[in-house]
Amino acid sequence: MADASPKFRPPDLLPPAPAAAADLSVAHDGLAFWQYMAAGSVAGLVEHTAMFPVDTLKTRIQAHSVPCHPPPGLRHALRSLLRVDGIRGLYRGIGAMGLGAGPAHAAYFSIYEVSKRLLLTEEHPNNPAAHAAAGVLATVASDAVFTPMDTVKQRLQLGSSPYNGVTDCVQRVVREEGLRAFYASYRTTVLMNAPFTAVHFATYEAAKRALVELSPESADDERLIVHATAGAAAGALAAAVTTPLDVVKTQLQCQGVCGCARFSTSSMNEVIHSIIKRDGYAGLMRGWKPRMLFHAPAAAICWSTYEACKSFLKDLNNRNASP
């Protein structure tokens, strides 16, 4: 994720006194932290709901592990899914996504704002390293919230999934594999999202500056089109770069289900070697097309929704503050 708050200024980011650094009621950019959490939660739900069918296709392609059979392409995966499961198959597991995405995005944005406030200094109010560090801290926390439901979501998305819904999946995983199964991919997820965040931040800020410089009269930094375009570019590039780790994550989360390979440990090296042995190095890039098709518009939707929610909450605050 990138910093899409153009009005942040040093006085807003720095506490007037050391004691205020831990005061979560202090408003940034006219908003309180709970409002950032609310805006982030709405943005996450809108983003993942809109792009869920693409995510389902990505999961099925990446989880494919039939020996001597190449993984299905995007068109083949879509035709096969529609033929067997119909339109409803594209949205299987969306309940698990809803339970995880909202709280995870709320955690991301709130921790990002707190971390950024503590890491930025008056001398370097726009330090990219501080923004990146804040993003990584937010990613570690949000992944801890989302990973269990992401595991449930991906298992439900598989073709011929043996589970009858979110509750059935959770109960059977706990009974058959234990609670650790929900976090089998957590380390890989964090290792994937840390560089994803770094690439996303750098690309987003560069694209946003380029758009403003290209047409300073019309491409105002405040306009949603700037956030959407820069977010799409950042999401696509970051998704492509981190696809191999996403393949490993999907294999760990879906292991032992619907014919997917099972691994003796949660070691990334074991999964990587298994993929290379079975599919060659190309197997590590499996699903890169739907992954990019997911993250490019997803980032645009997420940041546009987030900024729209912020604007709504700012107007609401102003109306409430008016005599």
Backbone bond lengths (Angstrom), bond angles and torsions (degrees), N, CA, C in turn:
res aa  C-N    CA-C-N  psi(-1)  N-CA   C-N-CA  omega(-1)  CA-C   N-CA-C  phi
1 M - - - 1.463 - - 1.528 109.27 -
2 A 1.310 115.67 154.40 1.448 120.38 -178.38 1.504 110.22 -120.66
3 D 1.336 115.53 165.54 1.454 119.99 -179.15 1.522 109.20 -82.34
4 A 1.311 117.22 107.32 1.457 121.68 -176.71 1.511 111.39 -106.45
5 S 1.316 117.50 30.63 1.456 121.05 -178.79 1.522 109.51 -112.85
6 P 1.342 118.45 87.37 1.455 121.85 -172.11 1.510 113.92 -67.19
7 K 1.339 119.01 -17.90 1.453 119.23 -175.02 1.517 113.34 -91.75
8 F 1.353 118.26 3.99 1.441 119.33 179.73 1.528 109.46 -64.50
9 R 1.278 116.60 131.79 1.460 122.32 178.85 1.524 108.09 -132.58
10 P 1.343 117.70 157.56 1.453 120.49 -178.92 1.518 114.65 -49.42
11 P 1.362 120.90 -44.43 1.460 118.92 -179.88 1.520 112.84 -61.60
12 D 1.364 116.57 -29.58 1.450 119.08 179.25 1.521 111.00 -76.58
13 L 1.351 115.38 -32.24 1.443 119.73 -174.00 1.521 112.85 -84.11
14 L 1.329 117.91 -26.03 1.450 121.59 -175.71 1.513 110.98 -101.16
15 P 1.327 117.45 133.07 1.455 120.19 179.39 1.513 110.96 -71.67
16 P 1.320 119.03 146.27 1.440 121.04 179.06 1.517 112.27 -68.50
17 A 1.327 116.63 -22.02 1.453 121.19 178.59 1.504 108.03 -150.00
18 P 1.362 118.84 153.52 1.450 121.25 -177.02 1.519 113.26 -53.63
19 A 1.334 117.57 -35.44 1.458 119.82 -177.64 1.515 112.31 -64.10
20 A 1.314 117.10 -24.81 1.470 120.31 -176.64 1.511 112.18 -77.68
21 A 1.343 116.61 -13.17 1.462 119.21 -176.86 1.514 112.04 -61.55
22 A 1.327 116.30 -30.74 1.456 119.17 -178.77 1.513 112.97 -98.15
23 D 1.321 117.01 6.07 1.465 120.48 -177.61 1.512 109.69 -87.24
24 L 1.315 116.78 105.04 1.459 120.19 -175.66 1.513 112.40 -75.90
25 S 1.321 117.75 -4.53 1.456 119.37 179.57 1.512 111.79 -85.85
26 V 1.353 116.75 -10.15 1.460 120.08 179.22 1.516 109.30 -66.01
27 A 1.302 117.42 130.88 1.464 121.43 -175.57 1.515 111.29 -86.97
28 H 1.317 116.55 143.97 1.453 123.30 173.63 1.519 107.46 -115.28
29 D 1.317 115.80 133.12 1.455 119.03 175.83 1.528 111.10 56.27
30 G 1.323 116.20 30.79 1.444 120.15 179.15 1.515 115.10 85.06
31 L 1.345 118.16 0.94 1.460 121.95 -178.34 1.519 110.68 -119.90
32 A 1.336 115.95 147.82 1.454 121.17 172.97 1.524 108.64 -85.02
33 F 1.323 116.60 164.71 1.463 119.96 -176.39 1.523 112.51 -63.76
34 W 1.329 117.50 -36.14 1.462 117.99 179.15 1.518 111.07 -64.34
35 Q 1.346 116.15 -27.12 1.459 119.50 177.73 1.527 111.32 -73.78
36 Y 1.344 116.79 -34.96 1.462 119.16 173.09 1.530 110.44 -64.01
37 M 1.341 115.52 -39.31 1.460 119.24 177.51 1.528 110.76 -62.19
38 A 1.332 116.10 -43.79 1.464 119.78 179.76 1.523 111.30 -64.10
39 A 1.336 116.81 -45.30 1.470 120.40 179.33 1.518 110.93 -62.93
40 G 1.343 117.15 -42.17 1.456 120.66 179.14 1.512 112.52 -65.12
41 S 1.336 116.45 -39.37 1.459 120.43 179.22 1.524 111.21 -63.52
42 V 1.336 116.70 -45.12 1.473 120.66 178.17 1.525 110.38 -62.40
43 A 1.339 116.66 -44.14 1.467 120.84 -179.39 1.518 111.04 -61.15
44 G 1.336 116.92 -42.73 1.456 120.30 179.90 1.511 112.83 -64.06
45 L 1.337 116.61 -43.09 1.463 120.27 179.93 1.527 111.45 -65.48
46 V 1.328 116.91 -42.77 1.468 120.39 179.23 1.521 110.47 -64.02
47 E 1.324 115.94 -45.87 1.468 121.31 -179.26 1.522 111.51 -58.18
48 H 1.331 117.61 -54.14 1.460 121.36 -174.32 1.527 112.13 -70.82
49 T 1.328 117.26 -33.83 1.460 119.42 178.08 1.525 110.89 -67.00
50 A 1.323 116.26 -43.93 1.466 120.59 -178.88 1.527 112.08 -64.15
51 M 1.337 116.89 -35.23 1.460 120.64 -173.67 1.529 113.10 -103.58
52 F 1.324 117.39 9.31 1.465 119.67 -174.07 1.528 113.57 -59.76
53 P 1.345 120.68 -42.11 1.469 119.06 179.21 1.531 113.09 -57.54
54 V 1.325 117.39 -39.44 1.467 120.44 178.55 1.521 110.16 -66.17
55 D 1.330 116.31 -38.73 1.457 120.76 178.51 1.523 110.64 -63.50
56 T 1.339 117.43 -38.03 1.459 121.22 177.95 1.526 110.90 -62.18
57 L 1.327 117.08 -44.43 1.469 120.96 178.43 1.522 110.98 -62.79
58 K 1.330 116.98 -42.39 1.470 121.14 178.72 1.525 110.78 -59.79
59 T 1.330 116.24 -44.90 1.454 120.35 -178.73 1.524 111.35 -61.63
60 R 1.330 117.17 -43.72 1.468 119.99 -178.51 1.520 111.73 -66.43
61 I 1.317 116.67 -37.56 1.467 119.73 179.04 1.523 110.54 -68.39
62 Q 1.322 117.22 -44.37 1.461 120.89 -176.45 1.525 112.59 -71.71
63 A 1.329 117.40 -30.18 1.464 120.58 -177.19 1.522 112.69 -83.20
64 H 1.326 117.83 -10.64 1.466 122.13 -178.09 1.525 109.60 -59.54
65 S 1.328 116.30 128.81 1.466 118.82 -178.92 1.533 111.97 -145.66
66 V 1.338 117.10 34.14 1.466 120.60 179.14 1.523 109.30 -79.04
67 P 1.345 118.80 120.45 1.458 120.92 -178.87 1.528 112.07 -59.70
68 C 1.305 115.35 144.20 1.472 123.26 176.05 1.533 113.12 65.06
69 H 1.326 117.47 10.35 1.463 120.58 176.29 1.520 108.52 -125.14
70 P 1.338 117.26 123.28 1.464 118.90 179.91 1.518 110.76 -65.72
71 P 1.333 117.26 150.17 1.471 119.60 178.73 1.523 110.11 -64.27
72 P 1.318 117.69 149.30 1.470 120.22 -177.97 1.519 111.20 -68.74
73 G 1.329 115.10 149.19 1.448 119.56 173.57 1.518 109.77 -79.27
74 L 1.328 115.96 177.08 1.456 120.78 -176.03 1.528 111.36 -62.93
75 R 1.336 117.62 -46.79 1.467 120.43 -179.19 1.517 111.36 -65.78
76 H 1.331 115.96 -43.23 1.466 119.58 -179.82 1.525 110.69 -63.60
77 A 1.330 116.53 -42.08 1.467 120.36 179.53 1.527 110.74 -62.16
78 L 1.336 116.78 -40.38 1.459 120.65 179.79 1.521 110.76 -67.31
79 R 1.333 117.79 -46.15 1.470 120.92 -179.51 1.526 110.62 -62.40
80 S 1.328 116.13 -42.91 1.457 120.55 -179.31 1.526 111.20 -64.26
81 L 1.319 116.56 -42.38 1.465 120.21 -179.69 1.523 111.13 -64.44
82 L 1.329 116.59 -45.81 1.464 120.23 -178.76 1.525 111.51 -66.07
83 R 1.327 116.61 -36.00 1.465 120.20 -179.54 1.530 111.27 -67.35
84 V 1.335 116.62 -39.79 1.463 120.50 -175.18 1.529 112.26 -88.32
85 D 1.329 116.59 -44.13 1.473 120.34 -171.23 1.527 113.94 -111.54
86 G 1.327 117.35 -13.80 1.457 119.41 -177.13 1.523 112.15 73.45
87 I 1.322 116.10 -173.16 1.462 121.53 -178.14 1.527 111.23 -59.10
88 R 1.328 117.20 -35.45 1.462 120.56 -178.10 1.518 111.79 -60.72
89 G 1.337 116.57 -27.81 1.456 119.83 -179.89 1.517 112.92 -63.70
90 L 1.327 116.36 -27.90 1.472 120.18 179.02 1.522 112.12 -67.74
91 Y 1.333 116.20 -21.43 1.463 120.43 -175.22 1.525 112.73 -113.35
92 R 1.322 117.37 12.38 1.461 119.30 178.63 1.529 109.26 -69.25
93 G 1.304 116.44 126.70 1.458 121.39 -177.65 1.510 114.02 97.94
94 I 1.343 116.98 1.85 1.455 119.68 -176.75 1.532 111.37 -67.30
95 G 1.329 116.94 -25.21 1.458 119.73 176.89 1.517 111.73 -64.54
96 A 1.335 116.59 -42.02 1.462 120.78 177.78 1.517 110.25 -64.33
97 M 1.328 116.13 -39.35 1.459 119.38 177.12 1.520 110.99 -60.40
98 G 1.347 116.65 -43.80 1.454 120.23 -179.33 1.512 112.53 -62.53
99 L 1.338 116.57 -37.97 1.460 120.45 179.55 1.523 112.32 -69.28
100 G 1.336 116.55 -26.96 1.466 119.31 -176.99 1.509 115.33 -99.33
101 A 1.333 117.43 -38.90 1.465 120.84 -171.78 1.524 112.78 -66.91
102 G 1.330 117.42 -42.62 1.461 119.78 -178.62 1.519 112.75 -60.51
103 P 1.351 118.91 -57.39 1.465 120.21 178.03 1.527 113.44 -61.04
104 A 1.341 117.05 -36.36 1.464 119.69 -178.82 1.525 111.29 -65.53
105 H 1.328 117.38 -43.17 1.458 120.16 179.25 1.525 111.58 -70.58
106 A 1.320 116.68 -33.85 1.465 119.64 175.41 1.524 109.66 -62.50
107 A 1.344 116.52 -43.51 1.465 120.68 177.81 1.523 110.61 -64.24
108 Y 1.344 116.10 -40.47 1.461 119.28 -178.28 1.524 111.76 -60.48
109 F 1.318 116.71 -53.85 1.456 119.88 -174.26 1.522 112.27 -67.99
110 S 1.326 117.58 -38.89 1.457 118.91 -178.69 1.524 111.02 -68.64
111 I 1.340 117.50 -44.19 1.465 120.33 179.66 1.517 110.59 -69.44
112 Y 1.316 117.20 -34.41 1.468 119.82 176.09 1.520 110.77 -61.24
113 E 1.333 116.92 -44.51 1.458 119.81 -179.61 1.527 111.51 -65.87
114 V 1.335 117.46 -42.55 1.466 120.91 178.81 1.529 110.44 -63.29
115 S 1.343 116.71 -47.05 1.460 121.38 -177.77 1.521 111.35 -64.50
116 K 1.317 116.44 -41.13 1.462 120.20 -179.66 1.524 110.53 -64.37
117 R 1.315 115.13 -39.86 1.471 120.31 179.30 1.526 110.94 -61.45
118 L 1.336 117.34 -38.53 1.452 121.59 -177.61 1.520 112.85 -80.23
119 L 1.339 117.53 -28.64 1.463 120.98 -173.69 1.525 113.97 -90.10
120 L 1.325 117.81 -30.83 1.457 120.32 -178.91 1.530 110.86 -75.51
121 T 1.306 115.67 146.36 1.458 121.49 179.42 1.512 110.34 -118.93
122 E 1.329 116.62 164.31 1.459 121.20 -179.83 1.519 111.37 -64.70
123 E 1.345 115.80 -32.59 1.476 119.50 179.99 1.523 112.00 -73.25
124 H 1.345 116.61 -30.97 1.479 120.89 -178.27 1.528 109.18 -131.54
125 P 1.317 116.94 72.76 1.464 120.11 -176.52 1.519 114.43 -69.87
126 N 1.354 117.06 -18.13 1.467 120.68 -179.42 1.521 111.33 -120.15
127 N 1.320 116.76 34.27 1.460 122.16 -178.22 1.528 110.62 -63.89
128 P 1.343 118.48 114.87 1.472 119.77 -177.93 1.521 112.86 -64.18
129 A 1.350 116.84 -30.97 1.461 119.64 178.39 1.527 110.71 -64.34
130 A 1.330 116.45 -38.47 1.462 120.42 178.56 1.525 110.52 -67.36
131 H 1.337 116.65 -40.63 1.462 120.08 177.01 1.531 110.34 -62.44
132 A 1.345 116.28 -42.95 1.458 120.19 -179.65 1.527 110.79 -64.67
133 A 1.342 116.65 -43.70 1.466 120.45 179.62 1.529 110.85 -62.53
134 A 1.333 116.41 -41.48 1.464 120.18 177.81 1.527 110.32 -62.90
135 G 1.323 116.02 -39.47 1.462 119.87 178.46 1.517 112.49 -64.97
136 V 1.331 116.95 -39.70 1.466 120.56 179.21 1.527 110.33 -65.31
137 L 1.342 117.43 -44.00 1.467 120.82 177.93 1.529 110.72 -60.37
138 A 1.321 115.77 -41.93 1.459 119.87 178.08 1.524 111.45 -65.14
139 T 1.332 116.36 -37.07 1.454 121.18 179.81 1.519 111.72 -65.50
140 V 1.343 116.74 -43.44 1.468 120.55 179.39 1.528 110.37 -58.39
141 A 1.329 116.24 -43.74 1.464 120.58 -178.76 1.529 111.81 -70.48
142 S 1.326 117.19 -46.52 1.466 119.77 -177.18 1.521 111.51 -66.63
143 D 1.347 117.35 -35.17 1.464 119.99 177.46 1.524 111.44 -66.46
144 A 1.332 116.44 -33.80 1.467 119.78 177.12 1.529 110.66 -63.26
145 V 1.337 116.40 -32.93 1.462 121.06 179.14 1.522 111.26 -78.40
146 F 1.332 117.14 -40.00 1.463 121.10 -169.99 1.524 114.18 -88.64
147 T 1.338 118.44 -28.55 1.463 121.10 -172.08 1.526 114.07 -55.13
148 P 1.348 121.15 -45.46 1.474 118.94 179.53 1.525 113.03 -58.83
149 M 1.344 117.39 -45.58 1.456 119.77 179.89 1.527 111.58 -72.75
150 D 1.328 117.54 -26.63 1.457 120.77 175.68 1.526 109.83 -66.90
151 T 1.327 116.22 -38.63 1.458 120.48 176.59 1.525 110.65 -62.23
152 V 1.337 116.74 -45.89 1.466 121.28 178.05 1.529 109.86 -62.12
153 K 1.321 116.28 -45.67 1.475 121.54 -179.31 1.525 110.95 -56.81
154 Q 1.316 117.21 -47.99 1.457 120.49 -175.22 1.526 111.20 -68.96
155 R 1.311 117.85 -34.91 1.463 119.40 177.65 1.527 111.22 -68.02
156 L 1.319 116.58 -35.27 1.465 119.96 177.65 1.530 111.32 -72.88
157 Q 1.330 117.34 -26.12 1.467 120.77 -178.74 1.519 112.92 -75.71
158 L 1.320 117.98 -17.94 1.454 120.93 -176.66 1.523 111.62 -65.30
159 G 1.338 116.02 149.15 1.451 119.98 174.72 1.516 110.27 -65.76
160 S 1.326 117.79 138.69 1.470 123.42 -178.21 1.520 111.32 57.05
161 S 1.321 117.28 36.96 1.467 121.57 178.57 1.531 109.76 -58.18
162 P 1.322 117.83 133.06 1.473 120.76 -176.53 1.522 113.98 -80.08
163 Y 1.321 117.44 -0.49 1.464 120.68 -175.35 1.533 110.91 -96.94
164 N 1.322 115.27 147.90 1.460 121.37 -177.39 1.525 113.43 -98.69
165 G 1.293 117.62 12.94 1.455 120.92 179.93 1.511 110.79 145.66
166 V 1.324 115.06 -177.79 1.467 120.47 -175.65 1.519 111.02 -61.99
167 T 1.326 117.27 -49.52 1.465 120.55 -176.83 1.515 111.74 -61.98
168 D 1.336 116.77 -44.75 1.464 121.03 179.45 1.515 111.07 -62.42
169 C 1.331 117.13 -41.27 1.466 121.56 -179.69 1.532 110.30 -64.16
170 V 1.321 116.79 -46.70 1.464 120.38 -179.56 1.524 110.44 -60.99
171 Q 1.318 117.57 -46.77 1.466 121.30 -177.66 1.525 111.85 -63.25
172 R 1.321 116.47 -42.91 1.469 119.45 -177.81 1.519 112.20 -71.16
173 V 1.338 116.85 -37.66 1.468 119.30 177.69 1.520 110.11 -64.45
174 V 1.327 117.35 -43.93 1.461 120.86 178.47 1.529 110.54 -61.42
175 R 1.326 116.48 -44.36 1.464 120.82 -176.85 1.524 112.28 -71.22
176 E 1.338 117.95 -40.87 1.453 121.49 -172.75 1.527 113.75 -92.54
177 E 1.341 117.49 -29.57 1.461 119.86 -173.92 1.526 114.03 -124.75
178 G 1.326 116.65 -15.52 1.455 119.49 -179.81 1.516 111.93 89.01
179 L 1.328 115.54 166.21 1.467 121.31 -177.99 1.527 112.44 -63.19
180 R 1.326 117.42 -28.19 1.467 120.44 -178.11 1.524 111.95 -60.65
181 A 1.341 116.98 -25.56 1.465 120.03 -178.52 1.516 111.73 -61.68
182 F 1.343 117.04 -29.94 1.457 119.84 -179.76 1.530 111.91 -68.67
183 Y 1.327 116.47 -22.48 1.466 120.36 -177.38 1.536 112.10 -115.55
184 A 1.330 116.61 18.45 1.469 119.78 179.97 1.521 111.58 -60.77
185 S 1.331 116.52 -30.24 1.475 120.30 -177.13 1.524 112.84 -102.37
186 Y 1.345 117.86 6.22 1.472 119.28 -172.39 1.526 111.92 -61.21
187 R 1.325 116.49 -47.03 1.471 119.02 -179.19 1.525 110.75 -60.33
188 T 1.334 116.58 -44.52 1.467 120.33 178.45 1.524 110.99 -63.63
189 T 1.337 116.47 -39.35 1.462 120.86 179.78 1.519 110.98 -61.76
190 V 1.329 116.69 -45.12 1.464 120.43 179.39 1.521 110.37 -65.37
191 L 1.333 116.84 -44.15 1.467 120.51 179.67 1.524 111.38 -64.59
192 M 1.324 117.20 -26.99 1.467 121.22 176.22 1.524 110.84 -78.05
193 N 1.327 116.35 -46.02 1.460 120.19 -173.44 1.522 113.69 -76.38
194 A 1.334 117.88 -22.00 1.466 119.54 176.56 1.534 110.88 -63.63
195 P 1.357 119.13 -54.64 1.474 118.02 175.24 1.519 112.63 -66.74
196 F 1.347 116.93 -32.12 1.463 119.81 176.80 1.527 109.42 -57.73
197 T 1.343 115.88 -46.40 1.460 120.58 179.84 1.523 111.33 -62.99
198 A 1.337 116.31 -43.11 1.470 120.10 -178.88 1.523 111.15 -62.40
199 V 1.348 116.58 -47.05 1.470 120.43 179.41 1.527 109.80 -65.27
200 H 1.325 116.21 -41.48 1.458 120.43 -179.28 1.519 111.09 -61.29
201 F 1.331 116.47 -46.00 1.463 120.82 179.95 1.523 110.82 -59.64
202 A 1.333 115.85 -52.55 1.461 120.09 -175.94 1.525 111.20 -61.55
203 T 1.329 117.00 -45.22 1.458 121.07 -178.80 1.525 111.39 -66.95
204 Y 1.323 116.14 -42.49 1.462 120.44 -178.52 1.527 111.22 -61.12
205 E 1.327 116.56 -49.91 1.469 119.56 -177.88 1.525 110.99 -64.54
206 A 1.356 116.83 -41.08 1.463 120.05 179.53 1.525 111.01 -64.64
207 A 1.337 116.47 -43.68 1.462 120.08 179.91 1.523 111.16 -65.68
208 K 1.320 116.81 -39.83 1.468 120.03 -179.32 1.530 110.76 -64.44
209 R 1.343 115.91 -44.12 1.479 119.41 178.00 1.522 110.58 -62.97
210 A 1.350 116.27 -41.68 1.467 119.84 -178.83 1.525 111.02 -63.40
211 L 1.320 117.46 -40.25 1.464 120.91 179.75 1.520 111.38 -65.48
212 V 1.315 116.49 -41.27 1.466 120.33 179.68 1.522 110.60 -66.84
213 E 1.354 116.26 -41.16 1.466 120.16 -179.96 1.523 111.39 -70.04
214 L 1.334 116.41 -31.63 1.469 120.32 -178.49 1.517 111.29 -65.15
215 S 1.322 116.51 -41.43 1.457 120.68 -179.56 1.524 109.16 -143.58
216 P 1.312 117.34 76.81 1.469 120.08 -175.41 1.519 113.83 -63.12
217 E 1.359 117.25 -23.95 1.463 118.68 -178.68 1.526 111.45 -73.06
218 S 1.355 116.43 -37.93 1.468 119.51 -174.17 1.523 113.13 -107.83
219 A 1.323 117.03 -27.05 1.467 120.51 -176.43 1.513 110.45 -91.89
220 D 1.307 116.08 61.93 1.460 122.20 176.97 1.527 109.97 -60.81
221 D 1.328 115.03 137.56 1.463 120.69 -178.65 1.521 112.13 -59.17
222 E 1.345 117.03 -19.78 1.453 120.53 -177.89 1.523 112.36 -84.39
223 R 1.312 118.48 -16.98 1.451 121.00 -172.04 1.518 111.92 -72.68
224 L 1.335 117.13 141.29 1.456 121.95 -178.04 1.524 111.65 -63.93
225 I 1.336 117.95 -30.06 1.457 119.94 -178.77 1.520 110.99 -63.02
226 V 1.330 117.01 -33.44 1.463 120.54 178.04 1.521 109.77 -67.32
227 H 1.324 116.32 -46.03 1.458 120.04 179.04 1.527 110.76 -62.99
228 A 1.322 117.29 -41.20 1.459 121.33 -177.75 1.530 110.94 -66.44
229 T 1.331 117.27 -45.99 1.467 120.85 -178.16 1.516 111.40 -67.10
230 A 1.320 116.96 -46.83 1.460 120.83 178.77 1.523 110.77 -64.25
231 G 1.327 116.73 -39.56 1.459 120.15 178.34 1.517 112.55 -64.27
232 A 1.329 116.80 -39.84 1.462 120.53 179.56 1.524 110.94 -63.72
233 A 1.328 116.84 -43.94 1.465 120.46 178.65 1.522 110.88 -63.09
234 A 1.328 116.27 -43.58 1.458 120.91 -179.39 1.523 111.15 -65.23
235 G 1.339 116.35 -43.50 1.458 120.23 -179.11 1.517 112.41 -63.98
236 A 1.335 117.42 -41.37 1.461 121.07 -178.67 1.523 111.47 -65.19
237 L 1.337 117.31 -46.76 1.465 120.38 -177.94 1.520 111.11 -67.17
238 A 1.319 117.17 -45.43 1.461 120.56 -179.62 1.524 111.00 -62.75
239 A 1.329 116.78 -37.15 1.464 120.68 179.47 1.522 111.30 -65.25
240 A 1.331 116.64 -43.36 1.462 120.37 -179.32 1.525 111.27 -63.53
241 V 1.328 116.56 -42.87 1.466 121.30 -176.65 1.523 111.45 -65.84
242 T 1.313 118.01 -35.12 1.469 121.08 -173.42 1.531 113.63 -102.11
243 T 1.335 118.03 12.20 1.464 120.59 -179.72 1.528 113.76 -57.38
244 P 1.348 120.58 -44.20 1.475 119.10 -179.98 1.528 113.47 -55.04
245 L 1.329 117.54 -41.64 1.460 120.16 178.95 1.525 111.18 -69.79
246 D 1.324 117.05 -31.04 1.457 120.13 177.65 1.527 110.49 -68.76
247 V 1.323 117.25 -36.14 1.464 121.24 175.87 1.526 109.75 -62.10
248 V 1.344 116.45 -45.09 1.467 121.10 178.80 1.528 110.03 -61.10
249 K 1.330 117.13 -43.99 1.467 121.63 179.52 1.533 110.84 -59.16
250 T 1.329 116.62 -47.11 1.462 120.71 -178.99 1.525 111.20 -63.31
251 Q 1.331 117.36 -41.36 1.456 120.73 179.37 1.526 111.20 -63.22
252 L 1.337 117.42 -39.05 1.459 121.14 179.00 1.529 111.23 -68.64
253 Q 1.323 116.93 -39.76 1.460 120.02 -177.29 1.519 112.60 -73.18
254 C 1.325 117.52 -28.27 1.468 121.12 -175.32 1.525 112.64 -106.89
255 Q 1.311 118.65 8.43 1.460 121.08 -176.40 1.525 111.71 -59.42
256 G 1.333 113.83 137.08 1.453 120.10 177.38 1.512 115.13 79.94
257 V 1.336 118.61 1.53 1.457 122.12 -177.53 1.526 109.45 -112.92
258 C 1.319 117.10 132.42 1.480 122.15 176.58 1.524 112.34 55.46
259 G 1.326 117.35 38.54 1.455 120.77 176.93 1.508 115.04 84.32
260 C 1.323 118.31 1.12 1.461 120.57 177.87 1.525 109.87 -68.51
261 A 1.321 116.49 145.64 1.458 121.41 -178.87 1.524 110.76 -61.59
262 R 1.331 116.81 146.59 1.467 121.93 174.99 1.520 108.25 -109.37
263 F 1.320 115.83 140.88 1.459 121.70 -177.13 1.523 110.02 -111.65
264 S 1.344 115.61 147.49 1.463 120.16 -177.42 1.516 111.93 -72.25
265 T 1.337 117.21 -26.16 1.458 121.65 178.27 1.523 108.94 -137.45
266 S 1.345 115.97 178.25 1.469 121.00 175.83 1.522 111.08 -96.00
267 S 1.315 116.52 22.74 1.464 121.82 -177.82 1.524 111.00 -70.26
268 M 1.320 115.53 129.12 1.454 120.20 177.08 1.524 110.96 -61.99
269 N 1.345 116.94 -38.60 1.460 120.81 -178.31 1.521 111.18 -61.37
270 E 1.323 116.58 -41.03 1.461 119.52 179.71 1.524 111.02 -63.08
271 V 1.331 116.16 -44.04 1.463 119.68 -179.38 1.522 110.80 -66.45
272 I 1.323 116.68 -43.73 1.472 120.52 179.88 1.525 111.05 -61.04
273 H 1.336 116.59 -46.12 1.468 120.01 179.70 1.528 110.85 -63.37
274 S 1.326 116.38 -37.64 1.465 120.02 178.94 1.523 111.10 -64.88
275 I 1.332 116.94 -42.08 1.466 120.96 -179.99 1.524 110.71 -65.77
276 I 1.331 116.26 -44.94 1.468 120.75 -179.28 1.528 110.43 -63.68
277 K 1.332 116.41 -41.63 1.467 120.36 -179.50 1.517 110.89 -63.91
278 R 1.328 116.97 -37.93 1.467 121.43 -176.21 1.521 112.49 -83.23
279 D 1.340 117.39 -43.00 1.469 121.03 -170.92 1.524 114.38 -121.41
280 G 1.335 116.87 -2.15 1.457 118.52 -174.65 1.519 110.65 79.27
281 Y 1.326 116.43 -179.41 1.472 119.96 -178.37 1.532 111.76 -65.19
282 A 1.322 116.87 -25.00 1.466 119.56 178.19 1.524 111.41 -62.54
283 G 1.337 116.60 -24.89 1.455 119.79 179.61 1.519 113.17 -63.33
284 L 1.330 116.58 -25.46 1.467 120.58 179.64 1.526 112.10 -74.04
285 M 1.321 117.07 -15.21 1.470 120.63 178.08 1.522 111.39 -105.29
286 R 1.319 116.14 13.32 1.453 120.83 -179.03 1.535 109.99 -61.31
287 G 1.320 115.34 131.07 1.461 119.98 178.05 1.516 114.71 83.19
288 W 1.340 117.78 14.31 1.473 118.66 -176.98 1.531 111.53 -67.90
289 K 1.326 117.43 -31.75 1.462 119.06 179.78 1.533 111.70 -66.66
290 P 1.344 119.34 -54.81 1.463 117.10 177.72 1.521 112.89 -64.76
291 R 1.341 117.31 -27.49 1.475 119.02 177.37 1.523 110.51 -65.20
292 M 1.340 117.10 -43.68 1.460 120.17 177.22 1.527 110.68 -68.98
293 L 1.348 116.10 -38.53 1.463 119.87 177.80 1.522 111.28 -64.71
294 F 1.335 116.12 -24.61 1.461 120.34 176.51 1.526 110.80 -80.34
295 H 1.327 117.14 -53.32 1.464 120.56 -169.09 1.532 113.88 -74.98
296 A 1.318 118.42 -29.68 1.469 118.79 179.16 1.537 111.02 -63.56
297 P 1.335 118.59 -60.06 1.472 117.50 177.98 1.524 112.57 -69.13
298 A 1.344 117.50 -29.24 1.470 119.63 -179.82 1.519 110.77 -62.37
299 A 1.339 116.75 -43.95 1.466 120.05 178.99 1.525 110.80 -65.32
300 A 1.338 115.72 -40.07 1.466 119.26 178.10 1.529 110.67 -63.09
301 I 1.337 116.20 -45.06 1.466 120.41 179.19 1.522 110.97 -64.00
302 C 1.339 116.25 -44.23 1.459 120.88 -176.61 1.522 111.58 -61.53
303 W 1.345 116.62 -50.48 1.462 118.97 -177.26 1.523 112.08 -70.73
304 S 1.316 117.48 -36.13 1.462 119.72 177.13 1.524 110.73 -63.96
305 T 1.340 116.09 -44.58 1.468 119.69 178.43 1.511 111.13 -65.01
306 Y 1.318 116.40 -42.10 1.466 121.09 -179.80 1.524 110.66 -60.30
307 E 1.335 116.51 -46.32 1.466 120.18 -179.82 1.528 111.26 -67.01
308 A 1.342 116.58 -37.29 1.463 119.72 178.18 1.531 110.69 -64.95
309 C 1.334 116.64 -41.22 1.469 120.32 177.26 1.525 110.81 -64.45
310 K 1.319 116.68 -40.27 1.465 120.24 178.10 1.528 110.80 -61.46
311 S 1.332 116.14 -43.84 1.466 119.77 179.87 1.526 110.79 -62.90
312 F 1.339 115.97 -41.77 1.464 119.89 178.15 1.526 111.13 -61.80
313 L 1.319 116.92 -44.91 1.459 120.94 -178.86 1.528 111.51 -68.25
314 K 1.332 117.19 -34.88 1.471 120.16 176.27 1.526 110.20 -63.33
315 D 1.338 115.93 -46.39 1.466 119.91 178.73 1.530 110.99 -61.60
316 L 1.334 115.05 -39.71 1.460 119.62 179.11 1.528 110.65 -63.83
317 N 1.330 116.47 -42.55 1.459 120.52 177.76 1.508 111.61 -62.93
318 N 1.334 116.28 -41.10 1.467 120.20 -179.14 1.528 111.37 -65.68
319 R 1.356 115.05 -39.92 1.463 117.91 179.42 1.532 111.36 -67.02
320 N 1.331 115.77 -38.37 1.454 119.59 179.40 1.529 112.40 -69.87
321 A 1.363 115.26 -28.14 1.456 119.32 -179.46 1.525 112.15 -83.34
322 S 1.334 116.65 -15.93 1.460 119.74 -178.37 1.517 109.69 -72.15
323 P 1.371 117.72 140.88 1.464 121.32 179.72 1.526 111.24 -66.93
